[in-house]
Amino acid sequence: MRRLLTVASLLLCFISYTTDSLFAAAYEASTLHNAVARSENVQSLFVDRWSLIQENNWNLDFFGRINWVPDFQVYDVDASGDKTAVNMRLIRTYGGFTYLHNFGKEKTGGGMLEPGRIRAGFTTIGYHYGLTRSVEIDRGSAGNDTVTDYKYTQFFDDIFAASFIWEPYGYFHGGIIVNNQIKPNDDGTMSYFNSTRLKARYFINFNILFFLDSNMIFDNGSIDSMEIQVNANMLYGFFAGPLHPLVPETTVGFKMIGAYNDEPYDAVWVNQTIDDPLYKKESAHLFLYSLGLKEKLFNRLYLETYLEFQSHSGTLIDKRTEEKLSFSPVRTFSCSLGYDFFHEYPRSQLIPKIGYSSFWDPAVGVHGESVRYRAQGMFFSLYFQSLIMGNDISAEFRTSYNDAAQLNKLVETVDKVNLELQLTYSFNSSTVFRDTGDPFDTKEELARGETKEETPKNTEGNVKEPAEIQP
C-alpha cells in the first residue's frame, strides 16, 4: 500500500496519495479541471495562513491538512461495457511552510505612522486532489492483501511566494501558482514528471495600512480573479480611534472571478447553447459582494456570520434544461458558534464549534442527489492550541455535510460527508532568533548594540503576552 505523505519543504510542498485502477476509466472529474477555481482555493489558503502568521508574530510556520470524503461514488464501465457504481474516497492533502526574518524590533510606542520593523520571507504551499480505493487481492493459501492504486487524473496546485512587510504601512506578497494534472499509468502507478496540463499563473496580494487588502491572479496578462476587502474596524480606528470591544469585527469585500468559460466541465453555457449554429466559446464573470461579522464575547464565546451576494455578466444557460438560468442573488450564508473551555489559561484554547450554512451554485444540481441549485448543511469542529516550550502547537478536527466553505472549494463534494484534520507548528523569533536591528539604525549604533527603541527585559512587571490565536 502506498503511504499518504505530506511534506512541507523549503522548495516544494510535495504530496502523494492513492487511487485504484482495476476498472476501465469512464469517470472523469469535472469542476476539478477548472484551474481558475483551484488557483483561487490555494491562494485563499495562502492568505488565510498569512493572516494568522501576521497576527501572532510568527517567524516559522509549518502546517499540514488532510481532508477525506469517504463515500465518493463514481460510475465506471467494466470490460463488458456495463456501467456500475463504485464507492471511492476523495482525498485532498495540503502542506505549507513559511519563514520570516525580522529587520528591527517590534514598535512599542511613537506615532501611528512612525516607521516600524521590516519583515521579509518566503512561503511554499502544496495542494493535491485525488481518488483512492482499497482493493483486496486473493493470494490463495498466502491469504489476502489490500492494495491501493492511483486512478483517474490527479490534480496538483502549488504556490511559491516572496513576502515583504513594513509595519505599520502594510505588506506585499507576490509569487507563482503552478497548476498540474497527471494521469496514472495503466498499472496504477504514477510518474510525477508525466504532466498532461502544466500551467503557471502569477498572483499578488497587497495590504495598505492593514485595513485595505487586495488579491489578484494573472494568466497571460489577463486577470483571472480580483478581490478587494476592507476591515471596517481598522479603517475606523485609523481615523477615529478604537471601537468598543462589543462592536463586531466587520469586513466588506468584492470579488470578480472568471468562473464561466464554456468548458465541458462547466454546468452552464454562456450566451448560447453548443447546438447553436453560431456557437463559439465565450466567457462570463462572477461578481461576489460579501459581509463578514466576527465577535468574541466574555473572552470565550465566538460568534461568526457571513453573507455573500452575487451577480454575473452575460447570459447563463443551464446545460441540463437548455433554459436561461434563474440566478439567485444570495450565494452564501453561514453562521457559527464556538466556546473556549481554556479561556483562563494563557496561550491555550480548546474550542468546539458548530455552524450552519447555505450555498448556491449551478453545479450543485449536477453533482448532488437533488436537482436544486442550493445546498444546506452543517459542520462541527474541535480546535486545540497550546504554547509548549515557547512554540505554538495546534490541532483541529472538522466534520461537515454540505458546508459552504467546503462546497466553495469543491462543489463535487455536495451531499457527501467531509472529514478533516489539521496540525500546525509555529514559533516566534524571540525564542529562537535574534533580531537584526532597526532598519533605520546606523552602523555605529548597531556595532555598539544600541537601537532607537530598547525593548524592556521580560521582568515580572512587563511581560507582554502574544496575541491570542484565532482558530
N, C-alpha and C positions, 0 to 999 in steps of 0.2 A: 504494500500500500504506500502510495506516495504521501509524504508528510506535508501538511499545510504549514507554510512558513511566511512570516512577515519580517523583513529585515529593514531597519532604518539605518542607512549608512551615510557617509559624508558625500558621496557622489550619486547614489541611486537608492531609491526605495524599491527593492525587488521583492515581489510577492509571487508565490506559486500555489496553485491548488488544482483540484482534480475533477474529472468528469468521465463518464464511461462511454465506450464506443462499440457496444455489441449489436447495435441496430443501425440500419441504414439511415442516413441523415435526411429527415424531412422537415423537422422543426428548425427554425432559424429565428434568432432574436429580432425584434422589430425596433422598439424605441431605443434599445442599446446602440443601434447603428447611428443614432443622432449624436455626432461628435460635438456639436454645439452645446447640447444639453449636458453631455458628460463633462465638457470643459467647464461649464457653469458649476457643476457639482464639485469638482476637485478644487476650483478656485474658491468656492464658498467654504469648503473645508479649510483651506489655507487662511482665509480671512477670519473665520471663527476661532481658529487656533491662535492666530496672531493677537486677537483682542485679549485673550487670556494671558498671553506672554507679556504684552504691554501692561496690562492691569496689575499683574503680580510681580513685575520687575524681574522676570526670569532671564537668565543668560544661556541656559542649556535646557532643551526640552525634547523628550522622546515621547511618542505616543503610538499605540497600536490599537486597531479596532477590527473586529470580525463580526460580520452580520450573516445570519443563516435564514433562509426561507425553506424550512424542511419539507414542505409538501408543494413543490413547484411542478405542476402537472403539464406535460407537453404531449403532443400527438406525434407518433412516429410510424414509419412504414417498414414492415419487415420484408424479407426476401420474396414472399409470395404476393406482396402488394397490399396486404391488409393493414388498415390504419388502426393503431391501438394506442390507448392512453398509457403513458409511462410516468410514474412518480419519480421525480428527481429532487435534488437540492440545489438551490441557487446560493452561492457563497460569494460574498463581497468582502475583500480584505483591504485595509488601509494601513499605511505606516508613514511616520513623519519624523524628521529631525530638524532642529533649529539651533543655531549657535549665534550669539550676540556678544560683541565686545563693547565695553563702556569706555568712552574717552571723556574723562571728567567725572565729578561726583554729582549725585542727585541734588538738585537745588532745594534748599531748606528755607529760603527767605527771598527778599527782594521783590521787585515789581513783577506784575503779571506777565509782561513781555520781556523780562530780562533774560538774556541767553542762558540756557542750561547746558546740560551734558549732551554729547553726541553719542549715538549708538549705531553700530554697523554690524551686519552679519549676513548669513545666508540660510536658506531653508530648502529642503527637498521633501516632497510628499508623493507617495505612490498609491494608486487606486486600481484594484483588479476585480473584474466580474467574471464568473464562470459557473457552469452547471456541473454537478457531480452526481454519481450514482454508484453505490456499492453493489457488486455482483459476486455471488457465491459460485465457486467452481468446485465441482465434484472430482476429487482425485482418487476415488476408489478407496482402497484399503488405507491409503495415506491420509484420508479424511478430507475435509472441505477447507478451502481457502477463500477469503474475501479480498477482492481487489477493487480498486477504483481507478478508472482511466479518464483521460480527457475526452470531452465530446462537444461538438459544436464550436462556434467561434468564441475565442477568449478575448476579452477586452482589457486593455491597459491604458491608464492615464497617469502621467507623471508631471509634477511641477518642479522646476529648478528656478529659484528666485534669489535676488540680492535685495537687501533692505538697508535703508538709511533713515534714522530718526534723529531729529534735532528738537529737543524739548525747550520751550513749550510750543513750538511753531507747527509741529506736525511730523509726518513721515511719508516715505515713498518706497514702494515695493515694485520691482519690475522683474520680469522673467519670461520663461518659455513653458508652454504646456505641450506635452508630447502625447498625441493620441495614437494608439496602436491596436491592431487586430491581428490575431494569429489563429489559423485553423489547425487543429490537431492532425497528425498523420493517421493513416488507416489503421495502424496498430495501436492507437490510443496514446502514443507518445506525442510530445510537442517540442518543436525546435523554436527557441526564443529569437532566433535570427531569421525565421521564415515568416516575415510580416506580409500580410495581404494589403493592409492600408496603414501606412505610416505617415502621420501628418503633424506638422508643428504649427502651433499658434502662439501668439505673444499676448501678454497681459501687463497692465499697470494698475496699481492701487495706490492712491494718494489721499492724504488727510491734511486738512488745514485747521490749525488751532484746536484739533481734537473734537470738533463738533461737525465738520463737513467732511464726508467720506465719499470717494468715488472709485468705481471699478470699471475697467474696460478690457475686453478681449478682442484681439485683432486677427484677421485672416486675410492674407494677400492685400493688405492695405485697407480693407473694409472692416467695419465694426460688427462683430458677431453679437455682442451684448454690451450694454452700458447700464450702470447703476449709480444713482446718487442718493445718499442717505444723510439726514440731518438729525443730530441728537439735540432735541429742543431744550433739554435741561442745561446742557453745556453751553448752548447758544445764549440762553437767558442769563446764565451765570457769568458769561464773559462780559456782558454789558451792564447787568443789574445786581450781580452778586448771587450767592447760593439760594436755591429754593428750599422751602420747608421739607424736612425728611418725609413727610406723608404724601408729598406730590410724587406720583409715579414717574419713573424714568420713561420718557416719551421719545420715540423715534418715528420719523416720517420718511418715506422713500419713494423713489421712482425707478423703474427698470424697463429697459427695452431689449427684447430678445428676438433674434431671427429664428423663430420657432417653427414656421411652416414653410417648407421648400419643395413641395410636390415630389417628395421622395416616396419610394414604395413603403417605407415603414411609417409614414405619416398617416394619421387617422382621417385626415381631410385633404381635399383638393383645394387649390387656390384659384378662385375666379371661374373656372370651368372644369368639367369632368374630362377624364382621359379619352372618353368616347367622342368628344367634340372634335370635328374635323379641323378646327383651327387651334387645336391644343398645342401649347408649348409650355414648358416648365416655368412656373412663376413662384414668387416668394411673398410672404406676408409676415409682419412683425406682431409680436405680442407685447402689449404695454401693461405694466403692473404698477399699482399705486397702493402703498402699504402704510399701516399704522400699527405700531407696537407699543404696549404698555407693560412695564415691569414694576413690581412693588415688593418691598421686604418689610414686613410688619413685626415689631417687637423683637427684631434681630433673629427671627426664627421661622416666620411664615412667609413663603414665597408665592406670589400671585403673578401670573402672566396671561396676557391676552394679545392676540394677533389677528388683524383683519386685512385682507388683500382684495382690492378691486381690480378689474381687468377690462381691456378693450383690445381691438386688433385693427390692422389695416386690411384692405382688400375684402373680398367675399369668400367665406369658407363654406365648402360643400362636404357634407358627411359622406364618406365613401360607402357606408352601408346602405343608406337610403337614397343617395344621389340628390338630396334636397339641401337647401340652404340651412346652415347650422344656426340654431337658436342659441345665441351666445349669452351665458349667464353673466351679469355684472359683477358677481362676487365669486372669486376663485377659491379663496381660503379663509376659513375662520378656525381659530384654535384658542383654547384656554387651558390652564393647568394650575394645580395647587400642590405645594410641597411644604414639608415641615422638617426643620433641622433639629434632631434629637441631641446633637452635640454642641448646641449653641453656647453652652457655658464653658467649653474647652477651647482655648486659643488655637487657631490654625487647624482645627479639626471639624469635620462635618459628617453627618450621617443623615441623608435626606431622601426619604421615599417621596415619590411624586406621581400624581395621576393626572391625566389630561384627556380632553375630548377635542375632536377636530372634524371639519368638513372640507372636502376637496373636490373641485370641479375640473374636468379635463375631457376633451372629446375621445381620448384613448381609453378612458375608464370603461366605457361600454364595450370596447373591443376586447379587453383583457379580463374583464370581470365576469362574474356569474350573472349579472343583471345587464340589461341594455341601457340603463340610465347613465348619464354623464357624471353624476355626483356620487361620491362615496363618503360615508360617515364612519368614524372609528374612534378608538381609544388607545392609550398607551399607559404603561406603568414602568417606572424606573426606580432604581435604588443606587444612590451615589454615596461613595465613601471617600474621604480625603483626610490625610493627617500629615503632620510635619515630623519626619523621622530623621534624626541626626542632621538637621538643617536642610533636608531635602523634602520637597512636596511629592508625595506618593498618592495616587488616586486610582479608584476603580469604579466602573459603572456598569450595571446590568440593566438592559431595557428590553421589554417585550411589547409588541404593538400589533394591532389589527386595523388596517386602513388608516393609519396615522398619516396626516397630511405631510409631515416632514419627510416620511419615507416615500410616499407616493410622488412627491415633487422630485425626489432623486430618481425614482424608477417606477413609473406607473404600472409596469407589468406585475408588480407585487400586490395589486389590488385583490381584495378578498382572500388574502393569504396571511398567515402568522409570520411575524418577523421576530427574531431573537438576536440580540446584540450585546457584545461585551467589549469594554474599552479599558485599557490600562495606560497610565501616564507616569512619567518620572521627570521632574523638573527641579532646578535649583537656581539660587541667586548667587551672583558673583561674589557677594560679600563673604560667603562661606568658603569660596574656593579660589577666586582670582583676586588680583589686586588691580584697582582702577589705574588707568594710565595717567590721569590728571585732567584738570580743567583745560578744554581746548584753547582758552584764552590766556592760560598761564605762560609766562616767559620761560625760556630755557634755564635762566638763572634761578627762578623760583622753583622749578621742578628739580633742579640739581640740589637745592637746599632742602627739598621736601616741603616747600611752602606752597600753598594754594590760596586763592582769593576767598574760599569758604572752607573753613575747617569743620569736619564732621565730628561732633562730640563723641567721646567714647561711650560704649554701652554700659553705663553705670545703672544702678537700680532705679535712679530717678528719671533717666531719659531714654530708656529703651523704647524704640519705635517698632511696633508690631507691623508686619507687612499687611497689605490689603487682603481682605478675605476673598478666597476663590469663589467665583460664581459658577456652579455646575451647568 
